[in-house]
Amino acid sequence: MEFDDRHGAASSYHQLGVVAQARQRFDEAERHYEHAIDLKLEFDDRHDAASSSFRSMACS
């Protein structure tokens, strides 16, 4: 990842999940949320990871 901006990437994946969910592309949204969760947990951001996890469960 350029400039090693994992926090920004996690945020971007989360937002891609929001957009996919709004378009009722639930499988795609879930993949984006899961990627965001993985990145957030890498830098121990459990609060934001829980937020992405909650949204991901809404897609299931």
SVG drawing of the C-alpha trace seen along z (x, -y; Angstrom):
<svg xmlns="http://www.w3.org/2000/svg" viewBox="-31 -8 36 22">
<polyline fill="none" stroke="black" stroke-width="0.4" points="0.0,0.0 1.4,-3.3 2.6,-5.4 1.5,-2.5 -1.8,-4.3 -3.6,-1.3 -5.9,-3.5 -7.0,-5.4 -7.4,-2.2 -9.6,-0.7 -11.8,-3.7 -12.1,-3.5 -13.0,0.2 -15.6,-0.6 -17.1,-3.3 -17.1,-1.0 -19.1,1.4 -21.6,-1.3 -22.1,-2.1 -22.4,1.6 -24.9,2.1 -27.0,-0.9 -27.1,0.6 -28.2,4.0 -25.0,5.7 -24.7,7.5 -22.0,10.0 -19.8,7.2 -20.5,5.1 -19.6,7.9 -16.3,8.4 -15.4,4.7 -16.5,4.6 -14.4,7.7 -11.4,6.2 -11.8,3.0 -12.1,5.1 -8.8,7.0 -7.0,3.7 -8.4,2.0 -7.4,5.0 -3.9,4.8 -3.4,1.4 -5.6,2.5 -8.5,0.1 -11.1,2.3 -13.8,-0.4 -13.9,-1.0 -13.5,2.7 -16.6,3.3 -18.4,0.7 -17.5,2.4 -18.4,5.8 -21.9,4.5 -22.5,3.2 -21.2,6.5 -23.7,8.5 -26.5,6.3 -25.7,7.6 -26.0,11.2"/>
</svg>
